[in-house]
Amino acid sequence: MIPKIQELIDQAQDRYLASDELGLIESYVISLPDRLNLYKLIRDREIDILQSVADQVPMELPNVTLEDLELGIKNLVLVLRYSSMAMLLNDENFLKERLLNWLEGIMSMRDLRWLNDTLYKLLNQILKQQFSPSQLALIQPLITTAQVTLIY
């Protein structure tokens, strides 16, 4: 949404906004308090969320090495942070352009799909426990985008 809003702002000298364009801005502004609140919650709970994921991985994957687990969690930290910012901006392209293209290249050098599959399954379970359905609706599509990009 932010790039579209920026484009509309850039056109201010040429014309007034049409009703549908005003609707885009209004929709974003109305949803901003919910997005800000969720961003702050994720920021404040990040350590607990990711620690819960890390603690459960050995039960799911008893043969996982500490090195692989650390790499997987580091990448998950990046995904959670960039997904949160993309959610705040309401801009999925932010996630794709800033993180996923780079991570996809890194992950292709080392096949950790088996680990990522478990990490994302656990992350999704924990997010469902921590957040309301309306909050999940804001962040889940972005997490799913990362999951699909890095696993499939």
C-alpha positions as CSV (number, residue, x, y, z in Angstrom):
1,M,0.0,0.0,0.0
2,I,2.7,2.5,0.9
3,P,4.1,2.6,-2.7
4,K,0.6,3.2,-4.1
5,I,0.1,6.0,-1.5
6,Q,3.5,7.5,-2.4
7,E,2.5,7.4,-6.0
8,L,-0.7,9.3,-5.2
9,I,1.1,11.8,-3.2
10,D,3.5,12.4,-6.1
11,Q,0.5,13.2,-8.3
12,A,-0.8,15.9,-6.0
13,Q,0.4,18.7,-8.2
14,D,-1.5,17.4,-11.1
15,R,-4.9,16.6,-9.7
16,Y,-7.1,15.8,-6.7
17,L,-7.6,12.2,-5.7
18,A,-10.5,10.2,-7.0
19,S,-12.9,8.6,-4.6
20,D,-11.4,5.1,-5.0
21,E,-7.9,6.6,-4.4
22,L,-9.1,8.3,-1.2
23,G,-10.6,5.0,-0.2
24,L,-7.2,3.4,-0.4
25,I,-5.7,6.0,1.9
26,E,-8.6,5.8,4.2
27,S,-8.5,2.1,4.5
28,Y,-4.8,2.2,5.3
29,V,-5.2,5.0,7.9
30,I,-8.1,3.1,9.5
31,S,-6.1,-0.1,9.9
32,L,-3.0,1.7,11.1
33,P,-3.7,1.6,14.8
34,D,-4.3,-2.2,14.6
35,R,-1.1,-2.6,12.6
36,L,0.9,-0.5,15.1
37,N,-0.4,-2.4,18.0
38,L,0.4,-5.8,16.5
39,Y,3.9,-4.6,15.5
40,K,4.6,-3.6,19.1
41,L,3.3,-6.9,20.4
42,I,5.4,-8.9,18.1
43,R,8.4,-6.7,18.9
44,D,7.9,-7.1,22.6
45,R,7.2,-10.9,22.4
46,E,9.9,-11.8,19.8
47,I,12.3,-13.4,22.2
48,D,9.5,-15.5,23.9
49,I,8.0,-16.5,20.5
50,L,11.4,-17.6,19.0
51,Q,12.6,-19.3,22.2
52,S,9.4,-21.4,22.2
53,V,10.1,-22.4,18.7
54,A,13.8,-23.2,19.4
55,D,12.9,-25.2,22.5
56,Q,10.4,-27.4,20.6
57,V,12.6,-28.2,17.6
58,P,14.7,-30.9,19.3
59,M,11.5,-32.8,20.2
60,E,10.4,-32.6,16.6
61,L,13.8,-33.2,15.0
62,P,16.0,-35.0,17.5
63,N,18.9,-35.2,15.0
64,V,19.1,-31.5,14.3
65,T,22.6,-30.0,14.8
66,L,23.0,-26.9,16.9
67,E,24.6,-25.2,13.9
68,D,21.6,-25.9,11.7
69,L,19.2,-24.8,14.5
70,E,21.0,-21.6,15.1
71,L,21.0,-20.7,11.4
72,G,17.3,-21.6,11.1
73,I,16.4,-19.4,14.1
74,K,18.5,-16.5,12.8
75,N,16.7,-16.7,9.5
76,L,13.4,-16.9,11.3
77,V,14.2,-13.8,13.3
78,L,14.8,-11.9,10.0
79,V,11.5,-13.3,8.6
80,L,9.5,-12.3,11.7
81,R,11.0,-8.8,11.7
82,Y,10.7,-8.1,8.0
83,S,7.2,-9.6,8.0
84,S,6.2,-7.3,10.9
85,M,7.5,-4.2,9.0
86,A,5.8,-5.3,5.8
87,M,2.6,-5.7,7.8
88,L,3.0,-2.3,9.4
89,L,3.5,-0.8,5.9
90,N,0.8,-3.0,4.4
91,D,3.4,-3.8,1.7
92,E,4.1,-7.4,0.8
93,N,6.7,-6.3,-1.8
94,F,8.8,-4.9,1.1
95,L,9.2,-8.4,2.4
96,K,9.9,-9.9,-1.0
97,E,12.3,-7.2,-2.2
98,R,14.2,-6.7,1.1
99,L,14.5,-10.2,2.5
100,L,13.0,-13.1,0.6
101,N,15.0,-12.8,-2.6
102,W,18.2,-12.6,-0.6
103,L,17.2,-15.5,1.8
104,E,16.2,-17.7,-1.1
105,G,19.7,-17.4,-2.5
106,I,21.3,-18.1,0.8
107,M,19.0,-21.1,1.4
108,S,19.7,-22.6,-2.0
109,M,23.4,-23.0,-0.9
110,R,22.3,-25.2,2.0
111,D,19.2,-27.3,1.8
112,L,17.4,-26.7,5.1
113,R,13.9,-27.1,3.9
114,W,13.3,-30.0,6.3
115,L,14.3,-27.7,9.2
116,N,12.4,-24.7,7.9
117,D,9.2,-26.8,7.5
118,T,9.4,-27.6,11.2
119,L,10.3,-24.0,12.2
120,Y,7.4,-22.5,10.4
121,K,5.0,-25.2,11.7
122,L,6.0,-24.3,15.2
123,L,6.0,-20.6,14.6
124,N,2.5,-20.7,13.2
125,Q,1.3,-22.7,16.3
126,I,2.8,-20.2,18.7
127,L,1.4,-17.2,16.8
128,K,-2.0,-18.8,17.0
129,Q,-1.6,-19.1,20.7
130,Q,-0.3,-15.6,21.2
131,F,-2.5,-13.5,18.9
132,S,-6.2,-13.0,18.1
133,P,-7.7,-14.1,14.8
134,S,-7.9,-10.5,13.6
135,Q,-4.2,-10.0,14.5
136,L,-3.2,-13.2,12.7
137,A,-5.1,-12.0,9.6
138,L,-2.6,-9.1,9.4
139,I,0.6,-11.0,9.9
140,Q,-0.1,-14.6,8.7
141,P,-0.2,-13.9,5.0
142,L,3.3,-12.5,5.2
143,I,4.7,-15.4,7.2
144,T,3.0,-17.7,4.7
145,T,4.7,-15.9,1.8
146,A,8.1,-16.4,3.5
147,Q,7.3,-20.1,4.3
148,V,6.3,-20.8,0.7
149,T,9.3,-19.1,-0.7
150,L,11.8,-20.9,1.6
151,I,10.3,-24.3,1.7
152,Y,8.6,-25.1,-1.6
